[in-house]
């Protein structure tokens, strides 16, 4: 019997290899985006003044976009002292690369609902949901106000990292805000040097100094740079930029201080989706970065307005086939007994998401997508286990 199992496993593996080889021969080579998600890191910071002896959690993902590697970092204090919430060290979503300056590694993006950051809610999941022709990383929080997903997307041919924030309200939402933090080109005060921060939008040039509030519809992108620390002068690392698709108005408050530069984007309370693009112009002069974003902004915005960022695994998941597979497994007593636990998990997911899955025109919500994406590997493994069990039963 053991010998028979080995033969069947070998046949399955060979069939998969032939199938993959055939696909490779039939399809021409396409550009791909690399995405690497590291294992979580947990450590205690004994000498930390705000979290003495507390347990800190960190996880990083890197997107290979041509010559640039964009790194996204989730970091927070998960010590029991803060339970049931977690505590921010600085921010919670950082960007350590491409450059050490620019979008802040300690927290460049915060999603705020009702003037409260989502970052104090424990992270539910952080997972790669697509890689290859495009790369996608999902981070999901089940906040008391809403299920919130931040999806980072890397696309071939683009030198920026895209981001989609999805909000699925559970309670009344009275305000939606996004806080952005960067240190354009150089950590001025840290090195005890003065700079000259600037933010160029389509309509305004915001100078270092008092905060300025602008309508988002007319100021939907911004190039963050420093006139002193310009690569053209042999100084700094280069500027950074952001672009946001304004859906339904809103405003942006730019606060270019002499060290950190903050932008608070206020959106209508009914906002459920926000799409953005982030550039780190490492090694680029101010003039070149301004020219690049000015030239490409309209095309990038049009792409963001039209793109379908639903993962292929979600979009192509065949509910009818999954139900048929479960029924097939239940029809065999041997399979039903051997795979009872897996069958129960799949039935639970199908029952919980039946309404959304049966509506072909609907896109599953944050929770439904998270559960499916977490279960897809299990489901694919289940399909092969059913086949293997049935083959062995007939030997």
N, C-alpha and C positions, 0 to 999 in steps of 0.2 A: 504493500500500500504506500509506504514511504517512497519507494522507487517511482510509483505511478504519479505521486504528487510532484516529484521533481520534474518528471517528463512534462506534466501539464503546465507547471510554472515556467519551464523553459519554452514551451510552445507559445504561451502568452507573451513572454518577454520578447521572443523572436517576432511575433506578430506586431507588437508595438514598435519594434525597431524598423521593420519593413515599412509600416505605415508612416512613421516619421521620416524615413529616408525618401519614400515616394513623394511625400509632401514637399520635402526640401528640393527634390529634382523638378517638381512641377512648378514651384513658385520661384520667381526671380528674387535675388537678394534685395532686402529692403533695409533702410536705415533703422537703427534701433537705439533706444535710450536705456542706459544702464540704471539700475536701482538696487542698492544694497542696504538692507535693514539689519543693523547690528543687534545682538542680544542685549537685553536690558542690563544695566549696571546699578547695583545697590551698594551704598557705602555710608559709613558713619563719619561725620565731620566733628571731631572732638573739640577743635579750637574755634569753631564758627561762633560768632557772637550772638547771632539771632536764632540759630538752631543748634545749640550746644549738645553734642552727643546724639543728635537726631539722625534718622535714616533718610538718606537722599536717594532719589530714583532718577536715572537718566537713560535716554535711548536716542540713538541717532540713525538717520537714513541719508544716503548720499545719491544724488542724481547725476549721472554722467551726461552732460550736454555738450558734446563736441570738445572744445578746448577748456571748458569750465566745468567744475564740479560743485553743485549746489548741495549744501548740507543743511538738513532740518533737524533740530534738537528739541526733544521734550525733556524738561527737567523740573522737578518739584520735590518738596519735602513730604514724605509719606509716613512720617513718624506717627505713632499712636497718640502722641500728645495733641494732634490736630484732628483726630477722628471725630465725626465721620467725614470731615472734609480733609483736604490736603492744604499745605501752605506754600505760598510762592517764595522762592529765594530772591528773585528779582522779577522776572516774568516767567512764562512757562513754555512758550514756543520761540526758540531762538534760531539764528542762521549763522553758524560758525564759519561758513565758507560760501563763496570762493575766497573772500578776503577776511582778515581779522577785524577790520573796521567795517563801516557801512551798516547793513542791517544787523542789529545787535544780537550777538550770540547768547546773551542772557535773557532775551525776550524781545523780539521785534514785532510780534503780532499778538493782540489780545482781543477776544470776542466778548463784548460786554452787553448784558441784557438787563434792563431796568437799572442801569448804572452800577451793575455788579459783574465782576469778571467771571467767566465760565471756568477759569483756571483753578479756582478753589474746589471745584467738583472733581472727584477722582476720575482719572482717565479710564474709560471702559475698554478701549482697544486701540492698538496702533499696528496696522498691517499693510503689507503690499497687496494691492488688489488687482494690479495689472503691470506687466513689464514686457518689453519687446518693442513693438511698433510705437507704443507710447507707454509711459510709466506713471503709475498712480499709487499714492500713499494716503491711507485714510486714518484719521484720528477721530474718535467718537467719545462724546461725553453725554451721560444721561443726567443732565442738570434738572433741578426741581422745576425750573421754568420751561425747559425745552430740551429735546434731544438735539444735540449740536454736532455737526460733522465738519471738519476742516480737511479738505481733499487737496493735496498738492499733486500737480501734473507736470510731467516733462514731455515735451514733444520734439521730434527730430526736426532740425532746421530752424529752431528757435533758440536764442541765447538767453532766455529768461525762464524763470520758474513760475508756472501758473498756479492759482489757488482759487478754490471754490468753497465758500462757506454756506452750509445749509442749516436752516433753523426750522425745527418741527415743534411748534408751540404746544405746551402742556397746560400752561396757565396764561393769564392775560399778560401780554408783552406791551409795555408802555414806551420803551425806548430800545433801539438797537444801535450799538456803537462798535467801531473798530479802532483800536489804538495801535499806532505804528511808531517804532522807535529806531533811530539810526544814529550813527556817528560818521557823517560823511567824510570819507577819505582818510581821516586821522583822529586819534584820541587826543585832542588838544590839551585839555586840562591835566590829563594823566601824565603827559610829557612836559607840563608846565610851559606850554606855548599857546599863543593866541591865534585864533583863526578868523575866518570871515564866512560864516555859514550863509547859504543861499538856497532858495527853492524856486525853481522856474516851473510855472504851470502854463497851460495854453493861453491864459489871459493875464497873469500877474507874475511879477518877480517879487518874492517875499524875502526881505533882508533880515539878517540876524538882529534880534531885538524883541519887541513886544509881540504877543500872539496876534495872528490875523485870521479872521473867519471869512470864508469865501463860499459862494454857491457851488455845489459839486458839479452841477450840469456844465458849468463853464470852466471848471478846474479839475478835470477828471484824471489828469496825470501830473506827475511832478518829478523833476530831476533835482536831486539833493546833492549839492556840491559845496566846496569850500574854495574861495578865491585865492587864499594863501597857499593851501595844500593842493596844488594842481600838478598833475604828472608833467604837464608842459613846462613847469618850472623845476622839475626834478624833485618834487615834494609829494607826499601822500600816496595813497593806493588807487585813487580814482573814485568817481562818484557812484551813486546808486539811484535807482528810479523805481517808481511804482505807477501803475495804471489801474483804474477801477471803472467798471461799467456802471454808471449811475442808473439805477432802475427806480424811478419814481421820486427823483429829487434828492434832497439831503444837502448837507454842508460839510466843509472840511475846515478844521481849525489847525493852522500851522503854527507851531511854536519853536522857531529856530534859535535855541539858546546857544551860548558860546561853547557848550560841550555836547550834550545830547540834543537831538532834534526830534520833537514829537509831533505827530499829526493825529488828531482825533476826528474820525469820520462819523458823523451823526446821520443815521438813515431813518426813513419812516418806520413807525412801530410795526407795520404789517409786513415788513421785509422778511422773506423766507429764503432768499438766495442772493449771494454776492459773489461776483467774479472779479479777480484781480490778476495782475502780472507784476513780478518783481525782478528787477535787473540789479546785478552787482557788476559795475563796469570796471572790474579790476584791471589796472594797467592802462586805462583809457584817459585821455585828457578831458577836461571839462567841455571844451568846444566839440569834441567828437561825440561825447555822450549826449549833449544837447541836440546835436544834429541827428544822431541815430534815433532817439526817442521821438523827436519831432517828425521825422520821416516815416516811422513805422507805426506810430500810435493808432492811426485810423484803421490800418489793416489788422492790427492786433485786436482792437476793439471789435471790429466786425467779426473776426474769428470767434472771439469769446461770446458774442451775442448769439451765434449760430451753432456752436459746437455742442455735441452730445457727449457729455463726460460720464455717462452711465457705463460702468465697467462691462466689458464683453460678457463676463461670467454671469452677470445679472441680466443683461439684455437678452442673452441667448439661452437662458435657463429654460428648459422644456418641462413645464409642470406636468403636462399630460404623460410624458415619458417617465417622469419620476414616480407618478402614481401607478403607472403600469408596472414599473420595476418592483414596487412594493407589493402589488397584488401578485406578481409572478413569484416573488419570494415567499409570500404567505401561502401560496398554493402547494408548495413543497414542504412536507412536514420536517424533513431533515434541515432544509435551509431556514425554515421558520425557527427551529430550535437553536441552530448554530449562530444565527444573526439576529437574535431577538432584540438585543440592546440597540444595534444600529437601526433596525426597522423602527423601533419605538422613537428614536431621535428624529428620523426623517418624517415619520407620521406627525410628530409634534410640530415640526416646522411647517409642514404642509397645512395642517389644521389652523395654526396661528396666523398664517399669511394667505389663507385661501382666497379671501376677497380681493386683495391687491394682485395676487398672482393670476387670478382668472380674468382680470380686466386688462386686456392687451394694450389699451391706450394709456394705462396708468404706469407711472414709474414708482417702484416700491420706495417707501419712505426710509428715513435714516435707520430706524430700528430694524426694519425688514431687510434692508440691504446688508446691514452689519451681520445679522444672523445667517443670511444666505452665504455671504462671503466667508464667514467663519466655518460654515458647514460644507462648503463646496468640495474641499479635499476629502472630507469624510464621505461625501456622497459618491465621488468618483471611485474612492477605494471600495465603497459598498458595492458598486456595479461589478467591479472585478471579483469581489468576494462571492457574489451571487453566481457569477459565471464559473468560478473555480469550484464552488460547492456543488453545483449541478453537474459539472464534468466529472468530478470525483465520485459522485453518487452513481454515475452511469458506467464507471470502470469496473 
